[in-house]
Amino acid sequence: MIPKELKAGLSAYRAVVKKLPDNSAVQILCALEAVRAYQVFETVFWESKSDPIPPLGAEIARLTATLTGLDGEYADAIYDKKVAHQPVGTNTALAANKVADTKTLTGELYSSLFNRFDNRHYFAEATDLLRQRIDRNAIGYDWLQGKKGLDAGCGGGRYTVALASLGAAKVTGIDYGRDNIKDAKLRSRSAGIDKVNFRHADVLNIPYRDNSFDFVFSNGVLHHTTDPQRGIEELFRVLKPGGKMWIFLYGSSLWWEMMDVLRPLSAKASRQQMQHVMQLMGYAPNRIFKFMDSLYVPIIESYTAKQMEGMLKRAGFADLQQLHRCVETPFFRGVNELLWDGEPFADVRWGAGELRYLGQKPL
Ligand SMILES: C[S@@+](CC[C@H](N)C(=O)[O-])C[C@H]1O[C@@H](n2cnc3c(N)ncnc32)[C@H](O)[C@@H]1O
């Protein structure tokens, strides 16, 4: 996936990152450099319409030059993909590389991020985004209206509430972040929304019987788990025959490759150090959210459309329909819209885009 023009620069960069010492000055420097590079990547990916490869190459060379010379002791293990994806500092046991409980760490990260959203972004915006995705893909509302659904990995419940607002009879949100669940219950109760309920649970072991729901929905969750295939099989199991499944997973792209470049660098700093640096630099909460989401979640996988379709079919789903269209606001055009319109270099940047599918459990 990495273009060959970037490969040499990246291996020089990786060799330098591997040698970085671990002291507080270097941690803060790494935090600053990661934020600065992220800012450049944001411009290259979201604002520019020209070939992204030269500016990305230049930024990787700049990072390499800045970090060169900061040599010293550095645990090789940090560069191991698994450890780089589980940043030191989120948890002391993890720093000792002993914790395998990805779902607890993931739940804890998202709980700390979602609770910063205000109610408007949480509820009204999510409903608008979901409605746009349904309308632009012309799939109608029959699959959810008057039906009983599951929102697997609901976070703080924004789409659980959106599904109910768009006509579902009852939606159950499950998530492994305890504070997410607490937050979702509190927000929905105080907004007087009674068609939803929330429960702390693992999407890889869904605590409901076979054929319990008329539809299942999972937005941006399974690519953060240890076993996405199992998660898809669990969704299939709890869905009634004839019921619809809606799932979103990250598509493989140059963007995720660039996040993988930054993850070992940001892993040098703790979440708290990083958030502090971003606040000092005047970053708005939603930018901090996106950055922390991409760089601190223990696991991120991304897929080609073929891989994702393979996973869905293996679980038994049929009538798969890829939802190519996404959303647009006055300030933002979603990745799939850029791809749909064939914007210059959109495919180089965004690769497989956002992979959203609607499917059915056969009768
Ligand atoms: C990117 S967030 C998406 C949240 C929500 N679907 C949304 O779009 O707002 C991913 C969510 O998956 C949850 N999660 C990750 N692994 C999980 C697991 N094994 N069981 C339950 N929830 C999990 C996290 O706690 C987090 O809230």
The ligand as an SDF file (V2000), in Angstrom:
LIG
                    3D

 27 29  0  0  0  0  0  0  0  0999 V2000
  -14.7170    4.4860   17.3890 C   0  0  0  0  0  0  0  0  0  0  0  0
  -15.7420    4.1010   18.7230 S   0  0  0  0  0  0  0  0  0  0  0  0
  -17.3150    4.0700   17.8990 C   0  0  0  0  0  0  0  0  0  0  0  0
  -18.4730    4.2900   18.8240 C   0  0  0  0  0  0  0  0  0  0  0  0
  -19.8420    4.4130   18.1670 C   0  0  0  0  0  0  0  0  0  0  0  0
  -20.1710    3.2720   17.3800 N   0  0  0  0  0  0  0  0  0  0  0  0
  -19.9160    5.6950   17.3550 C   0  0  0  0  0  0  0  0  0  0  0  0
  -19.8130    5.6230   16.1260 O   0  0  0  0  0  0  0  0  0  0  0  0
  -20.0560    6.7390   17.9620 O   0  0  0  0  0  0  0  0  0  0  0  0
  -15.4370    2.3960   19.0430 C   0  0  0  0  0  0  0  0  0  0  0  0
  -16.1880    1.8630   20.2490 C   0  0  0  0  0  0  0  0  0  0  0  0
  -16.0400    0.4400   20.2990 O   0  0  0  0  0  0  0  0  0  0  0  0
  -15.9590    0.0550   21.6510 C   0  0  0  0  0  0  0  0  0  0  0  0
  -15.3340   -1.2710   21.7170 N   0  0  0  0  0  0  0  0  0  0  0  0
  -14.1190   -1.6400   21.2590 C   0  0  0  0  0  0  0  0  0  0  0  0
  -13.9070   -2.9460   21.4940 N   0  0  0  0  0  0  0  0  0  0  0  0
  -15.0420   -3.4130   22.0950 C   0  0  0  0  0  0  0  0  0  0  0  0
  -15.4520   -4.6840   22.5690 C   0  0  0  0  0  0  0  0  0  0  0  0
  -14.6720   -5.7610   22.4590 N   0  0  0  0  0  0  0  0  0  0  0  0
  -16.6770   -4.7990   23.1110 N   0  0  0  0  0  0  0  0  0  0  0  0
  -17.5040   -3.7240   23.2170 C   0  0  0  0  0  0  0  0  0  0  0  0
  -17.1620   -2.4990   22.7920 N   0  0  0  0  0  0  0  0  0  0  0  0
  -15.9520   -2.3410   22.2360 C   0  0  0  0  0  0  0  0  0  0  0  0
  -15.1450    1.1600   22.2910 C   0  0  0  0  0  0  0  0  0  0  0  0
  -15.3200    1.2040   23.6880 O   0  0  0  0  0  0  0  0  0  0  0  0
  -15.6810    2.3870   21.5740 C   0  0  0  0  0  0  0  0  0  0  0  0
  -16.7190    2.9810   22.2730 O   0  0  0  0  0  0  0  0  0  0  0  0
  1  2  1  0
  2  3  1  0
  2 10  1  0
  3  4  1  0
  4  5  1  0
  5  6  1  0
  5  7  1  0
  7  8  2  0
  7  9  1  0
 10 11  1  0
 11 12  1  0
 11 26  1  0
 12 13  1  0
 13 14  1  0
 13 24  1  0
 14 15  1  0
 14 23  1  0
 15 16  2  0
 16 17  1  0
 17 18  1  0
 17 23  2  0
 18 19  1  0
 18 20  2  0
 20 21  1  0
 21 22  2  0
 22 23  1  0
 24 25  1  0
 24 26  1  0
 26 27  1  0
M  CHG  2   2   1   9  -1
M  END
$$$$
